[in-house]
């Protein structure tokens, strides 16, 4: 896994794109977070699901119970 700054990425994009195409993972620190670039083949990529796929997973009573439990959970702020 290779880490590269955004300015360095901009100046050597073609070379780094080839590196990613060859299977290397690329980490780009940006705004206090890390972006990771990696190509996945069709077998490992997550399939896209059509809109409404999970619509029947929970009924209204289950959702109400989940919301009640969440409302009663301790609330803490994480920096």
N, CA, C and O atoms as a CHARMM CRD file, in Angstrom:
* protein
*
  316
    1    1 UNK  N      0.85000  -1.16700   0.00000 PROA 1      0.00000
    2    1 UNK  CA     0.00000   0.00000   0.00000 PROA 1      0.00000
    3    1 UNK  C      0.89700   1.23000   0.00000 PROA 1      0.00000
    4    1 UNK  O      1.82700   1.34400   0.79800 PROA 1      0.00000
    5    2 UNK  N      0.60400   2.12200  -0.88800 PROA 2      0.00000
    6    2 UNK  CA     1.41800   3.32600  -1.07100 PROA 2      0.00000
    7    2 UNK  C      0.62700   4.54000  -0.59900 PROA 2      0.00000
    8    2 UNK  O     -0.55700   4.66600  -0.90800 PROA 2      0.00000
    9    3 UNK  N      1.27100   5.42900   0.14500 PROA 3      0.00000
   10    3 UNK  CA     0.64500   6.67300   0.57900 PROA 3      0.00000
   11    3 UNK  C      1.27500   7.82000  -0.18400 PROA 3      0.00000
   12    3 UNK  O      2.49600   7.89800  -0.31700 PROA 3      0.00000
   13    4 UNK  N      0.42200   8.71800  -0.69000 PROA 4      0.00000
   14    4 UNK  CA     0.91700   9.84100  -1.48500 PROA 4      0.00000
   15    4 UNK  C      0.08400  11.07900  -1.17700 PROA 4      0.00000
   16    4 UNK  O     -1.12500  10.97600  -0.97100 PROA 4      0.00000
   17    5 UNK  N      0.71400  12.23500  -1.14400 PROA 5      0.00000
   18    5 UNK  CA    -0.00500  13.48300  -0.88000 PROA 5      0.00000
   19    5 UNK  C     -0.77000  13.90700  -2.13000 PROA 5      0.00000
   20    5 UNK  O     -0.45400  13.47900  -3.24000 PROA 5      0.00000
   21    6 UNK  N     -1.76900  14.74600  -1.93800 PROA 6      0.00000
   22    6 UNK  CA    -2.58200  15.20500  -3.05700 PROA 6      0.00000
   23    6 UNK  C     -1.75500  15.97900  -4.09500 PROA 6      0.00000
   24    6 UNK  O     -1.93200  15.74300  -5.29000 PROA 6      0.00000
   25    7 UNK  N     -0.85200  16.89900  -3.68500 PROA 7      0.00000
   26    7 UNK  CA    -0.03600  17.57500  -4.70800 PROA 7      0.00000
   27    7 UNK  C      0.83000  16.60900  -5.52000 PROA 7      0.00000
   28    7 UNK  O      0.98300  16.77000  -6.73100 PROA 7      0.00000
   29    8 UNK  N      1.39500  15.60100  -4.84100 PROA 8      0.00000
   30    8 UNK  CA     2.20100  14.61300  -5.55900 PROA 8      0.00000
   31    8 UNK  C      1.33400  13.78000  -6.50300 PROA 8      0.00000
   32    8 UNK  O      1.77000  13.40200  -7.59000 PROA 8      0.00000
   33    9 UNK  N      0.11100  13.50100  -6.07800 PROA 9      0.00000
   34    9 UNK  CA    -0.82100  12.75000  -6.91900 PROA 9      0.00000
   35    9 UNK  C     -1.11400  13.52000  -8.20500 PROA 9      0.00000
   36    9 UNK  O     -1.12800  12.94700  -9.29400 PROA 9      0.00000
   37   10 UNK  N     -1.34800  14.82200  -8.06500 PROA 10     0.00000
   38   10 UNK  CA    -1.67600  15.63500  -9.23300 PROA 10     0.00000
   39   10 UNK  C     -0.52600  15.68300 -10.23500 PROA 10     0.00000
   40   10 UNK  O     -0.75100  15.73400 -11.44400 PROA 10     0.00000
   41   11 UNK  N      0.69000  15.66800  -9.73400 PROA 11     0.00000
   42   11 UNK  CA     1.82600  15.78700 -10.64400 PROA 11     0.00000
   43   11 UNK  C      2.21700  14.46300 -11.29900 PROA 11     0.00000
   44   11 UNK  O      2.94300  14.45800 -12.29300 PROA 11     0.00000
   45   12 UNK  N      1.74800  13.34800 -10.75800 PROA 12     0.00000
   46   12 UNK  CA     2.15100  12.05700 -11.34400 PROA 12     0.00000
   47   12 UNK  C      0.96000  11.12500 -11.52400 PROA 12     0.00000
   48   12 UNK  O      1.08700   9.91800 -11.31900 PROA 12     0.00000
   49   13 UNK  N     -0.18800  11.66100 -11.90100 PROA 13     0.00000
   50   13 UNK  CA    -1.41600  10.88400 -12.01500 PROA 13     0.00000
   51   13 UNK  C     -1.31600   9.71100 -12.99200 PROA 13     0.00000
   52   13 UNK  O     -1.73600   8.61200 -12.63100 PROA 13     0.00000
   53   14 UNK  N     -0.78200   9.87900 -14.21200 PROA 14     0.00000
   54   14 UNK  CA    -0.73600   8.72600 -15.12600 PROA 14     0.00000
   55   14 UNK  C      0.02700   7.53300 -14.54400 PROA 14     0.00000
   56   14 UNK  O     -0.41600   6.39000 -14.66000 PROA 14     0.00000
   57   15 UNK  N      1.16400   7.80300 -13.92400 PROA 15     0.00000
   58   15 UNK  CA     1.97400   6.72800 -13.33800 PROA 15     0.00000
   59   15 UNK  C      1.22600   6.04900 -12.19200 PROA 15     0.00000
   60   15 UNK  O      1.24200   4.82300 -12.08000 PROA 15     0.00000
   61   16 UNK  N      0.57200   6.84300 -11.34100 PROA 16     0.00000
   62   16 UNK  CA    -0.14700   6.27100 -10.20600 PROA 16     0.00000
   63   16 UNK  C     -1.40200   5.52800 -10.65500 PROA 16     0.00000
   64   16 UNK  O     -1.77200   4.52300 -10.04800 PROA 16     0.00000
   65   17 UNK  N     -2.05200   6.00500 -11.69800 PROA 17     0.00000
   66   17 UNK  CA    -3.21000   5.28700 -12.23800 PROA 17     0.00000
   67   17 UNK  C     -2.78700   3.90400 -12.71400 PROA 17     0.00000
   68   17 UNK  O     -3.50300   2.92600 -12.49600 PROA 17     0.00000
   69   18 UNK  N     -1.64900   3.81800 -13.35100 PROA 18     0.00000
   70   18 UNK  CA    -1.14000   2.51400 -13.80000 PROA 18     0.00000
   71   18 UNK  C     -0.84500   1.61500 -12.61000 PROA 18     0.00000
   72   18 UNK  O     -1.10500   0.41300 -12.65900 PROA 18     0.00000
   73   19 UNK  N     -0.30600   2.19000 -11.54400 PROA 19     0.00000
   74   19 UNK  CA    -0.01900   1.42600 -10.32900 PROA 19     0.00000
   75   19 UNK  C     -1.29600   0.82500  -9.75500 PROA 19     0.00000
   76   19 UNK  O     -1.30900  -0.33900  -9.35400 PROA 19     0.00000
   77   20 UNK  N     -2.37000   1.61300  -9.71300 PROA 20     0.00000
   78   20 UNK  CA    -3.65500   1.12100  -9.20500 PROA 20     0.00000
   79   20 UNK  C     -4.20400   0.04400 -10.13900 PROA 20     0.00000
   80   20 UNK  O     -4.73900  -0.96300  -9.67600 PROA 20     0.00000
   81   21 UNK  N     -4.07500   0.25200 -11.45800 PROA 21     0.00000
   82   21 UNK  CA    -4.53700  -0.75400 -12.40900 PROA 21     0.00000
   83   21 UNK  C     -3.80800  -2.08200 -12.23500 PROA 21     0.00000
   84   21 UNK  O     -4.36300  -3.13900 -12.53700 PROA 21     0.00000
   85   22 UNK  N     -2.57700  -2.03300 -11.75400 PROA 22     0.00000
   86   22 UNK  CA    -1.79600  -3.24600 -11.53000 PROA 22     0.00000
   87   22 UNK  C     -2.12000  -3.91500 -10.20000 PROA 22     0.00000
   88   22 UNK  O     -1.53100  -4.94200  -9.86300 PROA 22     0.00000
   89   23 UNK  N     -3.05500  -3.34000  -9.44000 PROA 23     0.00000
   90   23 UNK  CA    -3.50500  -3.98500  -8.21100 PROA 23     0.00000
   91   23 UNK  C     -3.02300  -3.35700  -6.92100 PROA 23     0.00000
   92   23 UNK  O     -3.40700  -3.80100  -5.83900 PROA 23     0.00000
   93   24 UNK  N     -2.19700  -2.34200  -7.01100 PROA 24     0.00000
   94   24 UNK  CA    -1.68600  -1.66300  -5.80800 PROA 24     0.00000
   95   24 UNK  C     -2.79000  -0.83100  -5.16400 PROA 24     0.00000
   96   24 UNK  O     -3.63400  -0.26800  -5.86100 PROA 24     0.00000
   97   25 UNK  N     -2.78600  -0.75500  -3.86000 PROA 25     0.00000
   98   25 UNK  CA    -3.69000   0.12600  -3.11600 PROA 25     0.00000
   99   25 UNK  C     -2.99500   1.46700  -2.96200 PROA 25     0.00000
  100   25 UNK  O     -1.78700   1.51400  -2.72900 PROA 25     0.00000
  101   26 UNK  N     -3.73600   2.54900  -3.08800 PROA 26     0.00000
  102   26 UNK  CA    -3.17700   3.88800  -2.99200 PROA 26     0.00000
  103   26 UNK  C     -3.93800   4.65800  -1.91800 PROA 26     0.00000
  104   26 UNK  O     -5.16200   4.76700  -1.98600 PROA 26     0.00000
  105   27 UNK  N     -3.22000   5.19600  -0.91900 PROA 27     0.00000
  106   27 UNK  CA    -3.81900   5.96100   0.17300 PROA 27     0.00000
  107   27 UNK  C     -3.47600   7.42700  -0.02900 PROA 27     0.00000
  108   27 UNK  O     -2.31300   7.78100  -0.22200 PROA 27     0.00000
  109   28 UNK  N     -4.51000   8.28900   0.01800 PROA 28     0.00000
  110   28 UNK  CA    -4.31600   9.72200  -0.17200 PROA 28     0.00000
  111   28 UNK  C     -4.85400  10.44700   1.05800 PROA 28     0.00000
  112   28 UNK  O     -6.07100  10.55000   1.21300 PROA 28     0.00000
  113   29 UNK  N     -3.97900  10.95800   1.94600 PROA 29     0.00000
  114   29 UNK  CA    -4.46500  11.74100   3.08800 PROA 29     0.00000
  115   29 UNK  C     -5.06300  13.05300   2.59500 PROA 29     0.00000
  116   29 UNK  O     -4.44700  13.76400   1.80000 PROA 29     0.00000
  117   30 UNK  N     -6.26900  13.37100   3.07000 PROA 30     0.00000
  118   30 UNK  CA    -6.93000  14.58200   2.61400 PROA 30     0.00000
  119   30 UNK  C     -7.92900  15.03900   3.67100 PROA 30     0.00000
  120   30 UNK  O     -8.82600  14.28400   4.04400 PROA 30     0.00000
  121   31 UNK  N     -7.78100  16.25400   4.14800 PROA 31     0.00000
  122   31 UNK  CA    -8.72400  16.81300   5.10600 PROA 31     0.00000
  123   31 UNK  C     -8.81800  16.03500   6.40400 PROA 31     0.00000
  124   31 UNK  O     -9.89800  15.93800   6.98700 PROA 31     0.00000
  125   32 UNK  N     -7.71700  15.48400   6.86600 PROA 32     0.00000
  126   32 UNK  CA    -7.72400  14.73700   8.12200 PROA 32     0.00000
  127   32 UNK  C     -8.24900  13.31700   7.98600 PROA 32     0.00000
  128   32 UNK  O     -8.35500  12.60000   8.98100 PROA 32     0.00000
  129   33 UNK  N     -8.57400  12.90700   6.78500 PROA 33     0.00000
  130   33 UNK  CA    -9.06300  11.55000   6.53300 PROA 33     0.00000
  131   33 UNK  C     -8.20000  10.91000   5.46100 PROA 33     0.00000
  132   33 UNK  O     -7.33200  11.56100   4.87800 PROA 33     0.00000
  133   34 UNK  N     -8.44000   9.64100   5.20500 PROA 34     0.00000
  134   34 UNK  CA    -7.67000   8.94600   4.17900 PROA 34     0.00000
  135   34 UNK  C     -8.61300   8.41500   3.10900 PROA 34     0.00000
  136   34 UNK  O     -9.60100   7.74700   3.41200 PROA 34     0.00000
  137   35 UNK  N     -8.29500   8.71700   1.85700 PROA 35     0.00000
  138   35 UNK  CA    -9.01000   8.13600   0.72900 PROA 35     0.00000
  139   35 UNK  C     -8.18100   6.94400   0.26000 PROA 35     0.00000
  140   35 UNK  O     -6.95600   7.03300   0.17700 PROA 35     0.00000
  141   36 UNK  N     -8.83000   5.85000  -0.04100 PROA 36     0.00000
  142   36 UNK  CA    -8.13300   4.66200  -0.51100 PROA 36     0.00000
  143   36 UNK  C     -8.63300   4.33800  -1.91600 PROA 36     0.00000
  144   36 UNK  O     -9.83600   4.21800  -2.14500 PROA 36     0.00000
  145   37 UNK  N     -7.69900   4.20000  -2.84800 PROA 37     0.00000
  146   37 UNK  CA    -8.03200   3.83200  -4.21800 PROA 37     0.00000
  147   37 UNK  C     -7.59600   2.39800  -4.44900 PROA 37     0.00000
  148   37 UNK  O     -6.45300   2.02600  -4.18400 PROA 37     0.00000
  149   38 UNK  N     -8.51900   1.60800  -4.94400 PROA 38     0.00000
  150   38 UNK  CA    -8.21500   0.21200  -5.27000 PROA 38     0.00000
  151   38 UNK  C     -9.25900  -0.26400  -6.26700 PROA 38     0.00000
  152   38 UNK  O    -10.44300   0.03300  -6.11000 PROA 38     0.00000
  153   39 UNK  N     -8.84400  -0.98400  -7.26900 PROA 39     0.00000
  154   39 UNK  CA    -9.78100  -1.53900  -8.23700 PROA 39     0.00000
  155   39 UNK  C    -10.16400  -2.94400  -7.80700 PROA 39     0.00000
  156   39 UNK  O     -9.31700  -3.72800  -7.38100 PROA 39     0.00000
  157   40 UNK  N    -11.44100  -3.25100  -7.92200 PROA 40     0.00000
  158   40 UNK  CA   -11.92200  -4.59400  -7.61100 PROA 40     0.00000
  159   40 UNK  C    -12.51000  -5.19300  -8.88000 PROA 40     0.00000
  160   40 UNK  O    -13.13200  -4.49100  -9.67700 PROA 40     0.00000
  161   41 UNK  N    -12.30800  -6.50000  -9.06300 PROA 41     0.00000
  162   41 UNK  CA   -12.91600  -7.13100 -10.22900 PROA 41     0.00000
  163   41 UNK  C    -14.39600  -7.38000  -9.95200 PROA 41     0.00000
  164   41 UNK  O    -14.86100  -7.18800  -8.82900 PROA 41     0.00000
  165   42 UNK  N    -15.11800  -7.79900 -10.95200 PROA 42     0.00000
  166   42 UNK  CA   -16.55900  -7.98600 -10.82800 PROA 42     0.00000
  167   42 UNK  C    -16.93500  -9.00700  -9.77000 PROA 42     0.00000
  168   42 UNK  O    -18.02000  -8.92100  -9.19400 PROA 42     0.00000
  169   43 UNK  N    -16.07000  -9.96700  -9.50400 PROA 43     0.00000
  170   43 UNK  CA   -16.38200 -11.01400  -8.53200 PROA 43     0.00000
  171   43 UNK  C    -16.30600 -10.51100  -7.09100 PROA 43     0.00000
  172   43 UNK  O    -17.00300 -11.03600  -6.22300 PROA 43     0.00000
  173   44 UNK  N    -15.46800  -9.50000  -6.81900 PROA 44     0.00000
  174   44 UNK  CA   -15.32100  -9.01200  -5.45100 PROA 44     0.00000
  175   44 UNK  C    -16.06900  -7.71100  -5.20700 PROA 44     0.00000
  176   44 UNK  O    -16.21400  -7.29000  -4.05900 PROA 44     0.00000
  177   45 UNK  N    -16.54400  -7.06800  -6.26700 PROA 45     0.00000
  178   45 UNK  CA   -17.26100  -5.80500  -6.10900 PROA 45     0.00000
  179   45 UNK  C    -18.67200  -6.07000  -5.57600 PROA 45     0.00000
  180   45 UNK  O    -19.26900  -7.10500  -5.87000 PROA 45     0.00000
  181   46 UNK  N    -19.18900  -5.13900  -4.80200 PROA 46     0.00000
  182   46 UNK  CA   -20.54300  -5.27300  -4.27000 PROA 46     0.00000
  183   46 UNK  C    -21.55100  -4.98000  -5.37400 PROA 46     0.00000
  184   46 UNK  O    -21.41300  -3.99100  -6.09400 PROA 46     0.00000
  185   47 UNK  N    -22.56000  -5.82800  -5.51000 PROA 47     0.00000
  186   47 UNK  CA   -23.55500  -5.56600  -6.55300 PROA 47     0.00000
  187   47 UNK  C    -24.45700  -4.39800  -6.17700 PROA 47     0.00000
  188   47 UNK  O    -24.72400  -4.16900  -4.99800 PROA 47     0.00000
  189   48 UNK  N    -24.91800  -3.67400  -7.16100 PROA 48     0.00000
  190   48 UNK  CA   -25.87000  -2.59800  -6.92800 PROA 48     0.00000
  191   48 UNK  C    -27.26300  -3.21300  -6.80700 PROA 48     0.00000
  192   48 UNK  O    -27.62500  -4.10300  -7.57700 PROA 48     0.00000
  193   49 UNK  N    -28.02800  -2.74100  -5.85000 PROA 49     0.00000
  194   49 UNK  CA   -29.39200  -3.23700  -5.66900 PROA 49     0.00000
  195   49 UNK  C    -30.37100  -2.16400  -6.12000 PROA 49     0.00000
  196   49 UNK  O    -30.12800  -0.96900  -5.95200 PROA 49     0.00000
  197   50 UNK  N    -31.47200  -2.60700  -6.69100 PROA 50     0.00000
  198   50 UNK  CA   -32.45600  -1.65600  -7.18500 PROA 50     0.00000
  199   50 UNK  C    -33.13400  -0.95100  -6.01800 PROA 50     0.00000
  200   50 UNK  O    -33.14400  -1.45500  -4.89500 PROA 50     0.00000
  201   51 UNK  N    -33.69700   0.21600  -6.29500 PROA 51     0.00000
  202   51 UNK  CA   -34.36800   1.00400  -5.27300 PROA 51     0.00000
  203   51 UNK  C    -35.51000   0.18500  -4.67200 PROA 51     0.00000
  204   51 UNK  O    -36.26800  -0.46000  -5.39600 PROA 51     0.00000
  205   52 UNK  N    -35.62700   0.21500  -3.33500 PROA 52     0.00000
  206   52 UNK  CA   -36.68200  -0.50600  -2.64100 PROA 52     0.00000
  207   52 UNK  C    -36.32300  -1.94200  -2.29700 PROA 52     0.00000
  208   52 UNK  O    -37.17900  -2.67800  -1.80700 PROA 52     0.00000
  209   53 UNK  N    -35.07800  -2.37000  -2.53800 PROA 53     0.00000
  210   53 UNK  CA   -34.65100  -3.74800  -2.28700 PROA 53     0.00000
  211   53 UNK  C    -34.88400  -4.16100  -0.83600 PROA 53     0.00000
  212   53 UNK  O    -35.30200  -5.29000  -0.57600 PROA 53     0.00000
  213   54 UNK  N    -34.61800  -3.26000   0.11500 PROA 54     0.00000
  214   54 UNK  CA   -34.74900  -3.58100   1.53000 PROA 54     0.00000
  215   54 UNK  C    -36.09800  -3.13700   2.11300 PROA 54     0.00000
  216   54 UNK  O    -36.27800  -3.15400   3.33000 PROA 54     0.00000
  217   55 UNK  N    -37.02600  -2.74800   1.27200 PROA 55     0.00000
  218   55 UNK  CA   -38.28600  -2.16400   1.72100 PROA 55     0.00000
  219   55 UNK  C    -39.07300  -3.07900   2.66400 PROA 55     0.00000
  220   55 UNK  O    -39.69700  -2.59100   3.60600 PROA 55     0.00000
  221   56 UNK  N    -39.05600  -4.37800   2.43200 PROA 56     0.00000
  222   56 UNK  CA   -39.84300  -5.31200   3.23200 PROA 56     0.00000
  223   56 UNK  C    -39.05100  -5.95300   4.37300 PROA 56     0.00000
  224   56 UNK  O    -39.52800  -6.91400   4.97700 PROA 56     0.00000
  225   57 UNK  N    -37.86600  -5.45000   4.68300 PROA 57     0.00000
  226   57 UNK  CA   -37.02700  -6.07300   5.71300 PROA 57     0.00000
  227   57 UNK  C    -37.57300  -5.85400   7.12500 PROA 57     0.00000
  228   57 UNK  O    -37.50200  -6.76200   7.95400 PROA 57     0.00000
  229   58 UNK  N    -38.10400  -4.69300   7.40900 PROA 58     0.00000
  230   58 UNK  CA   -38.61300  -4.38000   8.74000 PROA 58     0.00000
  231   58 UNK  C    -40.03800  -3.86700   8.64200 PROA 58     0.00000
  232   58 UNK  O    -40.37600  -3.10500   7.73700 PROA 58     0.00000
  233   59 UNK  N    -40.87000  -4.29500   9.58500 PROA 59     0.00000
  234   59 UNK  CA   -42.22300  -3.75200   9.62800 PROA 59     0.00000
  235   59 UNK  C    -42.23900  -2.53000  10.55100 PROA 59     0.00000
  236   59 UNK  O    -41.24000  -2.23200  11.20600 PROA 59     0.00000
  237   60 UNK  N    -43.35500  -1.83600  10.60100 PROA 60     0.00000
  238   60 UNK  CA   -43.45900  -0.59700  11.39200 PROA 60     0.00000
  239   60 UNK  C    -43.20300  -0.83500  12.87700 PROA 60     0.00000
  240   60 UNK  O    -42.60400   0.00900  13.54300 PROA 60     0.00000
  241   61 UNK  N    -43.65300  -1.98400  13.40700 PROA 61     0.00000
  242   61 UNK  CA   -43.44700  -2.28700  14.83100 PROA 61     0.00000
  243   61 UNK  C    -41.95600  -2.47500  15.13600 PROA 61     0.00000
  244   61 UNK  O    -41.47100  -1.97900  16.15300 PROA 61     0.00000
  245   62 UNK  N    -41.23000  -3.17700  14.27600 PROA 62     0.00000
  246   62 UNK  CA   -39.78900  -3.37800  14.47100 PROA 62     0.00000
  247   62 UNK  C    -39.04300  -2.05100  14.42300 PROA 62     0.00000
  248   62 UNK  O    -38.13600  -1.81000  15.21900 PROA 62     0.00000
  249   63 UNK  N    -39.43000  -1.20200  13.49300 PROA 63     0.00000
  250   63 UNK  CA   -38.78600   0.10700  13.38100 PROA 63     0.00000
  251   63 UNK  C    -39.04500   0.93200  14.63500 PROA 63     0.00000
  252   63 UNK  O    -38.13300   1.58400  15.14300 PROA 63     0.00000
  253   64 UNK  N    -40.28200   0.91000  15.14400 PROA 64     0.00000
  254   64 UNK  CA   -40.61700   1.66200  16.35300 PROA 64     0.00000
  255   64 UNK  C    -39.82200   1.15900  17.54900 PROA 64     0.00000
  256   64 UNK  O    -39.35000   1.96000  18.35500 PROA 64     0.00000
  257   65 UNK  N    -39.66600  -0.16200  17.67600 PROA 65     0.00000
  258   65 UNK  CA   -38.87600  -0.72400  18.78800 PROA 65     0.00000
  259   65 UNK  C    -37.40500  -0.33800  18.66400 PROA 65     0.00000
  260   65 UNK  O    -36.76700  -0.00300  19.66200 PROA 65     0.00000
  261   66 UNK  N    -36.86200  -0.38200  17.44900 PROA 66     0.00000
  262   66 UNK  CA   -35.46500   0.02500  17.23600 PROA 66     0.00000
  263   66 UNK  C    -35.26900   1.49900  17.58700 PROA 66     0.00000
  264   66 UNK  O    -34.26800   1.86300  18.20400 PROA 66     0.00000
  265   67 UNK  N    -36.21300   2.33700  17.19900 PROA 67     0.00000
  266   67 UNK  CA   -36.11300   3.76900  17.49900 PROA 67     0.00000
  267   67 UNK  C    -36.21800   4.02200  19.00100 PROA 67     0.00000
  268   67 UNK  O    -35.52600   4.89300  19.52800 PROA 67     0.00000
  269   68 UNK  N    -37.06600   3.27900  19.68900 PROA 68     0.00000
  270   68 UNK  CA   -37.20700   3.41500  21.14000 PROA 68     0.00000
  271   68 UNK  C    -35.90200   3.01800  21.83200 PROA 68     0.00000
  272   68 UNK  O    -35.43500   3.71600  22.73200 PROA 68     0.00000
  273   69 UNK  N    -35.32300   1.90600  21.41300 PROA 69     0.00000
  274   69 UNK  CA   -34.05500   1.45700  22.00000 PROA 69     0.00000
  275   69 UNK  C    -32.95300   2.47900  21.74200 PROA 69     0.00000
  276   69 UNK  O    -32.14700   2.75800  22.63000 PROA 69     0.00000
  277   70 UNK  N    -32.91300   3.03400  20.54800 PROA 70     0.00000
  278   70 UNK  CA   -31.88700   4.02400  20.22500 PROA 70     0.00000
  279   70 UNK  C    -32.06800   5.29000  21.05000 PROA 70     0.00000
  280   70 UNK  O    -31.08600   5.89200  21.48400 PROA 70     0.00000
  281   71 UNK  N    -33.31200   5.69700  21.27200 PROA 71     0.00000
  282   71 UNK  CA   -33.58400   6.91100  22.04700 PROA 71     0.00000
  283   71 UNK  C    -33.16600   6.75200  23.50000 PROA 71     0.00000
  284   71 UNK  O    -32.82400   7.73500  24.15700 PROA 71     0.00000
  285   72 UNK  N    -33.19100   5.52300  24.00900 PROA 72     0.00000
  286   72 UNK  CA   -32.84500   5.27600  25.40700 PROA 72     0.00000
  287   72 UNK  C    -31.37200   4.92200  25.60000 PROA 72     0.00000
  288   72 UNK  O    -30.92500   4.71500  26.72800 PROA 72     0.00000
  289   73 UNK  N    -30.63400   4.85200  24.52600 PROA 73     0.00000
  290   73 UNK  CA   -29.20400   4.52600  24.60500 PROA 73     0.00000
  291   73 UNK  C    -28.42500   5.74400  25.08700 PROA 73     0.00000
  292   73 UNK  O    -28.83800   6.87900  24.84900 PROA 73     0.00000
  293   74 UNK  N    -27.29500   5.51600  25.76800 PROA 74     0.00000
  294   74 UNK  CA   -26.46300   6.64500  26.18900 PROA 74     0.00000
  295   74 UNK  C    -25.96300   7.42100  24.96700 PROA 74     0.00000
  296   74 UNK  O    -25.53000   6.83100  23.97700 PROA 74     0.00000
  297   75 UNK  N    -26.03000   8.71500  25.05300 PROA 75     0.00000
  298   75 UNK  CA   -25.60400   9.58700  23.95900 PROA 75     0.00000
  299   75 UNK  C    -24.24900  10.19300  24.30500 PROA 75     0.00000
  300   75 UNK  O    -24.12800  10.90000  25.30500 PROA 75     0.00000
  301   76 UNK  N    -23.23900   9.92900  23.50000 PROA 76     0.00000
  302   76 UNK  CA   -21.93500  10.54500  23.71000 PROA 76     0.00000
  303   76 UNK  C    -21.45400  11.12500  22.39800 PROA 76     0.00000
  304   76 UNK  O    -21.72800  10.58000  21.32900 PROA 76     0.00000
  305   77 UNK  N    -20.74500  12.21800  22.48300 PROA 77     0.00000
  306   77 UNK  CA   -20.16100  12.84600  21.30300 PROA 77     0.00000
  307   77 UNK  C    -18.74500  12.33200  21.12100 PROA 77     0.00000
  308   77 UNK  O    -17.95800  12.32300  22.06800 PROA 77     0.00000
  309   78 UNK  N    -18.42400  11.91500  19.94200 PROA 78     0.00000
  310   78 UNK  CA   -17.08600  11.43900  19.63100 PROA 78     0.00000
  311   78 UNK  C    -16.39300  12.52000  18.80900 PROA 78     0.00000
  312   78 UNK  O    -16.90800  12.94100  17.77300 PROA 78     0.00000
  313   79 UNK  N    -15.23500  12.96600  19.26500 PROA 79     0.00000
  314   79 UNK  CA   -14.55100  14.03600  18.51000 PROA 79     0.00000
  315   79 UNK  C    -14.07300  13.56900  17.15700 PROA 79     0.00000
  316   79 UNK  O    -13.48300  14.34800  16.40800 PROA 79     0.00000
